[in-house]
Amino acid sequence: MAAITRAFDVSRARYGARKVWHQLRREGRDIARCTVERLMRAMGLQGVVRGTKGVS
């Protein structure tokens, strides 16, 4: 969880689960993407959402 939080903070809270997972893999950590998704959800971390328009 500490590594996920650090990678999220380094990205200035822009990275979502997939990019955090890629960053951790580059650092040599062997972790499943679904685990990163689950832990980020539990910690309340969410990356920037792009390309969605509010429907009126």
PyMOL Python script that loads the backbone (N, CA, C, O; Angstrom):
from pymol import cmd

cmd.read_pdbstr("""\
ATOM      1  N   MET A   1       0.825  -1.195   0.000  1.00  0.00           N
ATOM      2  CA  MET A   1       0.000   0.000   0.000  1.00  0.00           C
ATOM      3  C   MET A   1       0.867   1.257   0.000  1.00  0.00           C
ATOM      4  O   MET A   1       0.509   2.262  -0.613  1.00  0.00           O
ATOM      5  N   ALA A   2       1.998   1.198   0.683  1.00  0.00           N
ATOM      6  CA  ALA A   2       2.891   2.353   0.713  1.00  0.00           C
ATOM      7  C   ALA A   2       3.464   2.625  -0.675  1.00  0.00           C
ATOM      8  O   ALA A   2       3.593   3.781  -1.076  1.00  0.00           O
ATOM      9  N   ALA A   3       3.808   1.568  -1.409  1.00  0.00           N
ATOM     10  CA  ALA A   3       4.363   1.739  -2.752  1.00  0.00           C
ATOM     11  C   ALA A   3       3.317   2.305  -3.700  1.00  0.00           C
ATOM     12  O   ALA A   3       3.637   3.127  -4.559  1.00  0.00           O
ATOM     13  N   ILE A   4       2.077   1.874  -3.553  1.00  0.00           N
ATOM     14  CA  ILE A   4       0.998   2.398  -4.395  1.00  0.00           C
ATOM     15  C   ILE A   4       0.778   3.874  -4.100  1.00  0.00           C
ATOM     16  O   ILE A   4       0.640   4.681  -5.020  1.00  0.00           O
ATOM     17  N   THR A   5       0.747   4.226  -2.828  1.00  0.00           N
ATOM     18  CA  THR A   5       0.559   5.625  -2.442  1.00  0.00           C
ATOM     19  C   THR A   5       1.697   6.493  -2.962  1.00  0.00           C
ATOM     20  O   THR A   5       1.465   7.605  -3.437  1.00  0.00           O
ATOM     21  N   ARG A   6       2.931   5.988  -2.872  1.00  0.00           N
ATOM     22  CA  ARG A   6       4.083   6.751  -3.352  1.00  0.00           C
ATOM     23  C   ARG A   6       4.006   6.964  -4.857  1.00  0.00           C
ATOM     24  O   ARG A   6       4.224   8.077  -5.335  1.00  0.00           O
ATOM     25  N   ALA A   7       3.696   5.899  -5.617  1.00  0.00           N
ATOM     26  CA  ALA A   7       3.597   6.023  -7.074  1.00  0.00           C
ATOM     27  C   ALA A   7       2.467   6.973  -7.456  1.00  0.00           C
ATOM     28  O   ALA A   7       2.594   7.731  -8.417  1.00  0.00           O
ATOM     29  N   PHE A   8       1.372   6.938  -6.719  1.00  0.00           N
ATOM     30  CA  PHE A   8       0.242   7.832  -6.977  1.00  0.00           C
ATOM     31  C   PHE A   8       0.633   9.277  -6.699  1.00  0.00           C
ATOM     32  O   PHE A   8       0.284  10.173  -7.468  1.00  0.00           O
ATOM     33  N   ASP A   9       1.358   9.510  -5.603  1.00  0.00           N
ATOM     34  CA  ASP A   9       1.782  10.865  -5.248  1.00  0.00           C
ATOM     35  C   ASP A   9       2.827  11.409  -6.223  1.00  0.00           C
ATOM     36  O   ASP A   9       2.816  12.597  -6.546  1.00  0.00           O
ATOM     37  N   VAL A  10       3.721  10.553  -6.688  1.00  0.00           N
ATOM     38  CA  VAL A  10       4.749  10.984  -7.642  1.00  0.00           C
ATOM     39  C   VAL A  10       4.094  11.451  -8.943  1.00  0.00           C
ATOM     40  O   VAL A  10       4.590  12.367  -9.599  1.00  0.00           O
ATOM     41  N   SER A  11       2.978  10.817  -9.314  1.00  0.00           N
ATOM     42  CA  SER A  11       2.269  11.210 -10.532  1.00  0.00           C
ATOM     43  C   SER A  11       1.405  12.445 -10.311  1.00  0.00           C
ATOM     44  O   SER A  11       0.679  12.865 -11.212  1.00  0.00           O
ATOM     45  N   ARG A  12       1.480  13.028  -9.122  1.00  0.00           N
ATOM     46  CA  ARG A  12       0.666  14.179  -8.725  1.00  0.00           C
ATOM     47  C   ARG A  12      -0.822  13.853  -8.827  1.00  0.00           C
ATOM     48  O   ARG A  12      -1.628  14.661  -9.288  1.00  0.00           O
ATOM     49  N   ALA A  13      -1.156  12.648  -8.382  1.00  0.00           N
ATOM     50  CA  ALA A  13      -2.543  12.152  -8.312  1.00  0.00           C
ATOM     51  C   ALA A  13      -3.209  12.091  -9.677  1.00  0.00           C
ATOM     52  O   ALA A  13      -4.424  12.261  -9.785  1.00  0.00           O
ATOM     53  N   ARG A  14      -2.428  11.851 -10.712  1.00  0.00           N
ATOM     54  CA  ARG A  14      -2.987  11.760 -12.061  1.00  0.00           C
ATOM     55  C   ARG A  14      -3.150  10.320 -12.517  1.00  0.00           C
ATOM     56  O   ARG A  14      -4.053  10.022 -13.299  1.00  0.00           O
ATOM     57  N   TYR A  15      -2.297   9.425 -12.045  1.00  0.00           N
ATOM     58  CA  TYR A  15      -2.313   8.038 -12.512  1.00  0.00           C
ATOM     59  C   TYR A  15      -3.465   7.262 -11.926  1.00  0.00           C
ATOM     60  O   TYR A  15      -3.785   7.387 -10.744  1.00  0.00           O
ATOM     61  N   GLY A  16      -4.089   6.454 -12.772  1.00  0.00           N
ATOM     62  CA  GLY A  16      -5.095   5.509 -12.321  1.00  0.00           C
ATOM     63  C   GLY A  16      -4.429   4.179 -11.993  1.00  0.00           C
ATOM     64  O   GLY A  16      -3.203   4.086 -11.953  1.00  0.00           O
ATOM     65  N   ALA A  17      -5.229   3.166 -11.764  1.00  0.00           N
ATOM     66  CA  ALA A  17      -4.713   1.865 -11.340  1.00  0.00           C
ATOM     67  C   ALA A  17      -3.783   1.253 -12.385  1.00  0.00           C
ATOM     68  O   ALA A  17      -2.761   0.662 -12.035  1.00  0.00           O
ATOM     69  N   ARG A  18      -4.129   1.391 -13.663  1.00  0.00           N
ATOM     70  CA  ARG A  18      -3.318   0.769 -14.700  1.00  0.00           C
ATOM     71  C   ARG A  18      -1.919   1.381 -14.776  1.00  0.00           C
ATOM     72  O   ARG A  18      -0.929   0.658 -14.883  1.00  0.00           O
ATOM     73  N   LYS A  19      -1.839   2.709 -14.720  1.00  0.00           N
ATOM     74  CA  LYS A  19      -0.528   3.352 -14.804  1.00  0.00           C
ATOM     75  C   LYS A  19       0.276   3.160 -13.525  1.00  0.00           C
ATOM     76  O   LYS A  19       1.498   3.022 -13.578  1.00  0.00           O
ATOM     77  N   VAL A  20      -0.396   3.149 -12.374  1.00  0.00           N
ATOM     78  CA  VAL A  20       0.302   2.858 -11.122  1.00  0.00           C
ATOM     79  C   VAL A  20       0.875   1.455 -11.191  1.00  0.00           C
ATOM     80  O   VAL A  20       2.015   1.229 -10.785  1.00  0.00           O
ATOM     81  N   TRP A  21       0.092   0.505 -11.706  1.00  0.00           N
ATOM     82  CA  TRP A  21       0.542  -0.877 -11.855  1.00  0.00           C
ATOM     83  C   TRP A  21       1.763  -0.943 -12.770  1.00  0.00           C
ATOM     84  O   TRP A  21       2.729  -1.637 -12.455  1.00  0.00           O
ATOM     85  N   HIS A  22       1.735  -0.228 -13.905  1.00  0.00           N
ATOM     86  CA  HIS A  22       2.891  -0.195 -14.810  1.00  0.00           C
ATOM     87  C   HIS A  22       4.114   0.390 -14.111  1.00  0.00           C
ATOM     88  O   HIS A  22       5.220  -0.126 -14.272  1.00  0.00           O
ATOM     89  N   GLN A  23       3.933   1.449 -13.346  1.00  0.00           N
ATOM     90  CA  GLN A  23       5.047   2.074 -12.627  1.00  0.00           C
ATOM     91  C   GLN A  23       5.660   1.101 -11.627  1.00  0.00           C
ATOM     92  O   GLN A  23       6.884   1.005 -11.527  1.00  0.00           O
ATOM     93  N   LEU A  24       4.828   0.384 -10.891  1.00  0.00           N
ATOM     94  CA  LEU A  24       5.333  -0.580  -9.918  1.00  0.00           C
ATOM     95  C   LEU A  24       6.078  -1.711 -10.620  1.00  0.00           C
ATOM     96  O   LEU A  24       7.089  -2.192 -10.107  1.00  0.00           O
ATOM     97  N   ARG A  25       5.596  -2.140 -11.782  1.00  0.00           N
ATOM     98  CA  ARG A  25       6.288  -3.192 -12.542  1.00  0.00           C
ATOM     99  C   ARG A  25       7.661  -2.705 -13.004  1.00  0.00           C
ATOM    100  O   ARG A  25       8.632  -3.461 -12.978  1.00  0.00           O
ATOM    101  N   ARG A  26       7.739  -1.429 -13.432  1.00  0.00           N
ATOM    102  CA  ARG A  26       9.036  -0.875 -13.852  1.00  0.00           C
ATOM    103  C   ARG A  26      10.014  -0.840 -12.693  1.00  0.00           C
ATOM    104  O   ARG A  26      11.223  -0.970 -12.889  1.00  0.00           O
ATOM    105  N   GLU A  27       9.489  -0.662 -11.476  1.00  0.00           N
ATOM    106  CA  GLU A  27      10.343  -0.627 -10.293  1.00  0.00           C
ATOM    107  C   GLU A  27      10.714  -2.017  -9.801  1.00  0.00           C
ATOM    108  O   GLU A  27      11.450  -2.153  -8.824  1.00  0.00           O
ATOM    109  N   GLY A  28      10.214  -3.046 -10.464  1.00  0.00           N
ATOM    110  CA  GLY A  28      10.583  -4.413 -10.113  1.00  0.00           C
ATOM    111  C   GLY A  28       9.649  -5.089  -9.119  1.00  0.00           C
ATOM    112  O   GLY A  28       9.971  -6.156  -8.596  1.00  0.00           O
ATOM    113  N   ARG A  29       8.513  -4.492  -8.856  1.00  0.00           N
ATOM    114  CA  ARG A  29       7.547  -5.100  -7.939  1.00  0.00           C
ATOM    115  C   ARG A  29       6.608  -5.992  -8.742  1.00  0.00           C
ATOM    116  O   ARG A  29       6.016  -5.554  -9.728  1.00  0.00           O
ATOM    117  N   ASP A  30       6.476  -7.239  -8.315  1.00  0.00           N
ATOM    118  CA  ASP A  30       5.612  -8.192  -8.990  1.00  0.00           C
ATOM    119  C   ASP A  30       4.261  -8.202  -8.278  1.00  0.00           C
ATOM    120  O   ASP A  30       4.089  -8.852  -7.247  1.00  0.00           O
ATOM    121  N   ILE A  31       3.309  -7.471  -8.849  1.00  0.00           N
ATOM    122  CA  ILE A  31       1.994  -7.339  -8.238  1.00  0.00           C
ATOM    123  C   ILE A  31       0.944  -7.398  -9.339  1.00  0.00           C
ATOM    124  O   ILE A  31       1.163  -6.905 -10.445  1.00  0.00           O
ATOM    125  N   ALA A  32      -0.185  -7.999  -9.032  1.00  0.00           N
ATOM    126  CA  ALA A  32      -1.257  -8.122 -10.011  1.00  0.00           C
ATOM    127  C   ALA A  32      -2.002  -6.800 -10.144  1.00  0.00           C
ATOM    128  O   ALA A  32      -2.146  -6.052  -9.177  1.00  0.00           O
ATOM    129  N   ARG A  33      -2.476  -6.523 -11.365  1.00  0.00           N
ATOM    130  CA  ARG A  33      -3.197  -5.280 -11.604  1.00  0.00           C
ATOM    131  C   ARG A  33      -4.484  -5.227 -10.795  1.00  0.00           C
ATOM    132  O   ARG A  33      -4.856  -4.168 -10.289  1.00  0.00           O
ATOM    133  N   CYS A  34      -5.169  -6.364 -10.670  1.00  0.00           N
ATOM    134  CA  CYS A  34      -6.422  -6.372  -9.910  1.00  0.00           C
ATOM    135  C   CYS A  34      -6.166  -6.053  -8.443  1.00  0.00           C
ATOM    136  O   CYS A  34      -7.024  -5.476  -7.775  1.00  0.00           O
ATOM    137  N   THR A  35      -5.000  -6.422  -7.941  1.00  0.00           N
ATOM    138  CA  THR A  35      -4.652  -6.097  -6.557  1.00  0.00           C
ATOM    139  C   THR A  35      -4.446  -4.599  -6.405  1.00  0.00           C
ATOM    140  O   THR A  35      -4.880  -4.004  -5.418  1.00  0.00           O
ATOM    141  N   VAL A  36      -3.785  -3.989  -7.381  1.00  0.00           N
ATOM    142  CA  VAL A  36      -3.585  -2.535  -7.356  1.00  0.00           C
ATOM    143  C   VAL A  36      -4.941  -1.840  -7.413  1.00  0.00           C
ATOM    144  O   VAL A  36      -5.173  -0.874  -6.687  1.00  0.00           O
ATOM    145  N   GLU A  37      -5.841  -2.326  -8.274  1.00  0.00           N
ATOM    146  CA  GLU A  37      -7.173  -1.736  -8.382  1.00  0.00           C
ATOM    147  C   GLU A  37      -7.914  -1.828  -7.050  1.00  0.00           C
ATOM    148  O   GLU A  37      -8.500  -0.849  -6.589  1.00  0.00           O
ATOM    149  N   ARG A  38      -7.883  -3.006  -6.438  1.00  0.00           N
ATOM    150  CA  ARG A  38      -8.599  -3.229  -5.180  1.00  0.00           C
ATOM    151  C   ARG A  38      -8.050  -2.352  -4.072  1.00  0.00           C
ATOM    152  O   ARG A  38      -8.818  -1.747  -3.323  1.00  0.00           O
ATOM    153  N   LEU A  39      -6.719  -2.273  -3.954  1.00  0.00           N
ATOM    154  CA  LEU A  39      -6.112  -1.480  -2.892  1.00  0.00           C
ATOM    155  C   LEU A  39      -6.337   0.015  -3.101  1.00  0.00           C
ATOM    156  O   LEU A  39      -6.569   0.749  -2.141  1.00  0.00           O
ATOM    157  N   MET A  40      -6.268   0.470  -4.360  1.00  0.00           N
ATOM    158  CA  MET A  40      -6.517   1.883  -4.624  1.00  0.00           C
ATOM    159  C   MET A  40      -7.958   2.233  -4.269  1.00  0.00           C
ATOM    160  O   MET A  40      -8.218   3.300  -3.713  1.00  0.00           O
ATOM    161  N   ARG A  41      -8.893   1.343  -4.587  1.00  0.00           N
ATOM    162  CA  ARG A  41     -10.293   1.581  -4.246  1.00  0.00           C
ATOM    163  C   ARG A  41     -10.470   1.645  -2.733  1.00  0.00           C
ATOM    164  O   ARG A  41     -11.206   2.489  -2.223  1.00  0.00           O
ATOM    165  N   ALA A  42      -9.783   0.737  -2.010  1.00  0.00           N
ATOM    166  CA  ALA A  42      -9.886   0.711  -0.546  1.00  0.00           C
ATOM    167  C   ALA A  42      -9.287   1.967   0.083  1.00  0.00           C
ATOM    168  O   ALA A  42      -9.760   2.428   1.121  1.00  0.00           O
ATOM    169  N   MET A  43      -8.242   2.525  -0.548  1.00  0.00           N
ATOM    170  CA  MET A  43      -7.605   3.727  -0.015  1.00  0.00           C
ATOM    171  C   MET A  43      -8.278   5.009  -0.499  1.00  0.00           C
ATOM    172  O   MET A  43      -7.928   6.102  -0.055  1.00  0.00           O
ATOM    173  N   GLY A  44      -9.243   4.876  -1.407  1.00  0.00           N
ATOM    174  CA  GLY A  44      -9.948   6.053  -1.915  1.00  0.00           C
ATOM    175  C   GLY A  44      -9.157   6.835  -2.947  1.00  0.00           C
ATOM    176  O   GLY A  44      -9.388   8.031  -3.124  1.00  0.00           O
ATOM    177  N   LEU A  45      -8.223   6.178  -3.634  1.00  0.00           N
ATOM    178  CA  LEU A  45      -7.401   6.844  -4.650  1.00  0.00           C
ATOM    179  C   LEU A  45      -8.020   6.632  -6.018  1.00  0.00           C
ATOM    180  O   LEU A  45      -8.407   5.517  -6.367  1.00  0.00           O
ATOM    181  N   GLN A  46      -8.113   7.713  -6.798  1.00  0.00           N
ATOM    182  CA  GLN A  46      -8.638   7.624  -8.149  1.00  0.00           C
ATOM    183  C   GLN A  46      -7.856   8.584  -9.022  1.00  0.00           C
ATOM    184  O   GLN A  46      -7.597   9.721  -8.627  1.00  0.00           O
ATOM    185  N   GLY A  47      -7.481   8.130 -10.203  1.00  0.00           N
ATOM    186  CA  GLY A  47      -6.744   8.973 -11.124  1.00  0.00           C
ATOM    187  C   GLY A  47      -7.663   9.969 -11.805  1.00  0.00           C
ATOM    188  O   GLY A  47      -8.864  10.004 -11.537  1.00  0.00           O
ATOM    189  N   VAL A  48      -7.099  10.769 -12.678  1.00  0.00           N
ATOM    190  CA  VAL A  48      -7.856  11.775 -13.407  1.00  0.00           C
ATOM    191  C   VAL A  48      -8.747  11.071 -14.422  1.00  0.00           C
ATOM    192  O   VAL A  48      -8.300  10.165 -15.126  1.00  0.00           O
ATOM    193  N   VAL A  49     -10.006  11.489 -14.494  1.00  0.00           N
ATOM    194  CA  VAL A  49     -10.956  10.946 -15.462  1.00  0.00           C
ATOM    195  C   VAL A  49     -11.022  11.907 -16.631  1.00  0.00           C
ATOM    196  O   VAL A  49     -11.291  13.096 -16.460  1.00  0.00           O
ATOM    197  N   ARG A  50     -10.772  11.377 -17.836  1.00  0.00           N
ATOM    198  CA  ARG A  50     -10.754  12.235 -19.012  1.00  0.00           C
ATOM    199  C   ARG A  50     -11.736  11.712 -20.056  1.00  0.00           C
ATOM    200  O   ARG A  50     -12.025  10.517 -20.114  1.00  0.00           O
ATOM    201  N   GLY A  51     -12.238  12.619 -20.870  1.00  0.00           N
ATOM    202  CA  GLY A  51     -13.040  12.235 -22.011  1.00  0.00           C
ATOM    203  C   GLY A  51     -14.498  11.933 -21.693  1.00  0.00           C
ATOM    204  O   GLY A  51     -15.207  11.406 -22.550  1.00  0.00           O
ATOM    205  N   THR A  52     -14.960  12.244 -20.513  1.00  0.00           N
ATOM    206  CA  THR A  52     -16.365  12.012 -20.216  1.00  0.00           C
ATOM    207  C   THR A  52     -17.062  13.349 -20.047  1.00  0.00           C
ATOM    208  O   THR A  52     -16.614  14.206 -19.284  1.00  0.00           O
ATOM    209  N   LYS A  53     -18.141  13.515 -20.750  1.00  0.00           N
ATOM    210  CA  LYS A  53     -18.926  14.741 -20.666  1.00  0.00           C
ATOM    211  C   LYS A  53     -20.177  14.450 -19.836  1.00  0.00           C
ATOM    212  O   LYS A  53     -20.754  13.367 -19.937  1.00  0.00           O
ATOM    213  N   GLY A  54     -20.579  15.380 -19.048  1.00  0.00           N
ATOM    214  CA  GLY A  54     -21.796  15.240 -18.264  1.00  0.00           C
ATOM    215  C   GLY A  54     -23.015  15.265 -19.173  1.00  0.00           C
ATOM    216  O   GLY A  54     -23.128  16.142 -20.030  1.00  0.00           O
ATOM    217  N   VAL A  55     -23.912  14.333 -19.003  1.00  0.00           N
ATOM    218  CA  VAL A  55     -25.105  14.264 -19.824  1.00  0.00           C
ATOM    219  C   VAL A  55     -26.210  15.050 -19.143  1.00  0.00           C
ATOM    220  O   VAL A  55     -26.520  14.810 -17.976  1.00  0.00           O
ATOM    221  N   SER A  56     -26.804  15.987 -19.869  1.00  0.00           N
ATOM    222  CA  SER A  56     -27.868  16.824 -19.289  1.00  0.00           C
ATOM    223  C   SER A  56     -29.224  16.234 -19.532  1.00  0.00           C
ATOM    224  O   SER A  56     -30.230  16.807 -19.113  1.00  0.00           O
TER     225      SER A  56
END
""", "prot")
cmd.dss("prot")
cmd.show_as("cartoon", "prot")
cmd.util.cbc("prot")
cmd.orient("prot")
